[in-house]
Amino acid sequence: MKLGAIGFWIRIAGLFLLRSKRTTAVLSLMVLLSVATLIFLSSMAVGVNDAMVRNSVSLYSGHVSGFELAMDLEPASLMSEGVVAVVKRVESQGLLQQNDRFERITLVASDPAEEVRSTALWRKIVAGRYPQAGKAEILVSRYLAERLQLSPGDQVRFRHNMDSPPVILVVAGVYRTGVEKLDRSLAFSPLEIIPDTTTGWSAAIFLQDGVEPESVVSQYRGHLSESGNFRTWRELMPDLRQLIDLNYVSMSIVMFIVFGLVALGVSSAFVIFILKNLREYGIVKAMGVTPLEICFLIAAEVGMMIFVAACCGVALGAVVTYLVGITGIDLTAFTSHNRYFAVSGVVIPRLTVYSLWAPPMIAFCFGLAAPIWPAVLVVRSRTADILRGI
Amino acid sequence: MVRVQGVSKTYQSGRRQVDALCNVGCTVEQGSALAVVGKSGSGKTTLLNCIGGLERPDRGRVDCLEQDILALSRRSLSLFQRQHLGFVFQFGNLLSYLTVYENVGFPLALNGVARKESDERVLGLLERVGLRDSQHALPGELSGGEVQRVSFVRAVAHRPQILLADEPTASLDSDTARDLIQLMLEVMQEQASSLIVSTHDPVVIDLADNILHLRDGRMVEEENYSSL
């Protein structure tokens, strides 16, 4: 077929769609709603993944964790592009003593203001409050509080070992996150309260939405090759990474199943539509339209309809996602006992290239397959048989 | 010229076989009109379909313009049909989603006729059949006679050398039928085209150059023509 002929058949297909108003509208609506729904669902899946990452990293670790950083390295030097906050932490191993009870703990010393601003640990305090800067205070887990029979206001002693002098601290608060690793033997205090015995510090690095932690880590590795060791949340939380990958796979399978069904529906609807209008295809065959041109005409009719419907579906899906994203959807009732939603159950759907393009692309690919059956039916039917059936 | 030689066609109807055409032959010179007459079920439409390549006979040979159309591939046959043949069907059979103008312009576009030339041709033909004002109407908005006139101008728009008309006046009143047939013959004479028309209509039979009488798929002997 020549280029001019292709334009002619596309015009004929367009007229066919425009003037077959009700059928076009019903079929288009089916595709439009499928694309819009899948865009919203996939953006919800992305939102759920975001929420799990946000919840998991905001409690303590940040998107990127730095270890064994040189004491002369300033947190400000880690504030590269895409980094929102860097929390400096100095960890000390030691013993926490209350009367004759001892527990081995890891005491994390940090700037309370920075910790409260950047992490959500303060939201998990079940008694008392977060320690204040400059005060000899400590925040302990509920596990430690129960083991040592502590409550806010009690005094405890911290020492690095049995021979070192104790530091007296007042229990400011008790927390419980639901994450076992944090809820065991971790305690928090302000910086410079505990005598420093370590040779390095740790960093919890928080990133803007959409910034890939791997890119930040590679920047650090380029600039700070001599100092420290950086790991992303994906490396530190392989279980969460797998869960997110599983979510994407599940979503992709759902998309293929939905569009398989939609394509089958579109194909069947087109077969019915073509059978209803078979006479018209018989007439064009009698006028000398070649099998290739008939196939192209049918493919153009289906393709144009799906293209336009899918574009409208993308717009509708994007608008719905945007509107829902303003407030998010609070799923706390379904997530309150889930450690990946320890801070908040609010899911904010987010559009990604994948969620925006996968549904219409799948719709279009399946749509191209949809007219094969009707086209073969028309081409293989003999013109006289079609016209005799009038 | 159209030459049909020993054409036979059998259909399977349930368990029995029906001889739609049995050893039928005829010749239509260029510029002449042949009326194919006979009762309903006598094989008129099957013969026209075989001549136009819409149906493949079981036996025999069909030459249109010195071309054995049974030897053509599916694509070549389609190209031959679009260039050299025009069909007028009993019930018009316009494309319902195209306007009158677009229906008539369809075969011209298929044959790659330039837009300006196509416009002139379409509007000229519609003027001639008194339907220029209805050029933007869809087929559903036309009367039966108007549909048949549009169907005719669509069939001749690309100046085919052979026009096949299957009972074109069957659904029309006698005045409209006479007008349409006269117009058909006029246009065919202007274009020096051959016309093969199946009909029961005595008006059409009177105006045709030759008559082929079919009964149960077989040609009726010449001496019986007077009985028509």
Contacts between the chains, C-beta under 8 A, distances in Angstrom:
chain1	res1	chain2	res2	distance
A	4	B	112	7.4
A	5	B	112	7.7
A	8	B	109	5.4
A	12	B	98	7.7
A	15	B	97	5.7
A	15	B	98	6.3
A	15	B	102	7.1
A	16	B	97	4.9
A	19	B	96	7.8
A	19	B	97	4.1
A	19	B	98	7.9
A	19	B	138	7.2
A	20	B	97	6.2
A	277	B	96	7.6
A	279	B	93	6.7
A	280	B	95	5.5
A	280	B	96	6.5
A	280	B	97	7.5
A	283	B	89	7.6
A	283	B	93	4.9
A	283	B	94	7.9
A	283	B	95	6.3
A	284	B	95	7.1
A	284	B	106	8.0
A	285	B	54	8.0
A	285	B	78	7.5
A	286	B	52	7.1
A	286	B	54	5.8
A	286	B	81	7.0
A	286	B	87	5.2
A	287	B	81	6.9
A	287	B	82	6.2
A	287	B	87	7.1
A	287	B	106	6.9
A	287	B	107	5.8
A	287	B	110	6.7
A	288	B	78	4.9
A	288	B	79	6.5
A	288	B	80	7.3
A	288	B	81	3.6
A	288	B	82	2.5
A	288	B	83	7.2
A	288	B	85	7.2
A	288	B	107	7.6
A	288	B	110	6.3
A	289	B	78	6.4
A	289	B	82	7.3
A	289	B	110	6.8
A	290	B	74	7.6
A	290	B	75	5.0
A	290	B	78	4.3
A	290	B	79	7.0
A	291	B	74	6.0
A	291	B	75	6.9
A	291	B	78	7.4
A	292	B	75	7.3
A	382	B	54	7.5
A	382	B	55	7.0
A	382	B	56	7.8
A	383	B	49	7.9
A	383	B	54	4.3
A	383	B	55	7.7
A	384	B	46	7.8
A	384	B	49	4.4
A	384	B	54	4.3
A	384	B	55	3.9
A	387	B	49	7.7
A	387	B	54	6.8
A	387	B	89	7.1
A	387	B	93	7.6
A	388	B	45	7.7
A	390	B	91	6.8
A	390	B	93	7.3
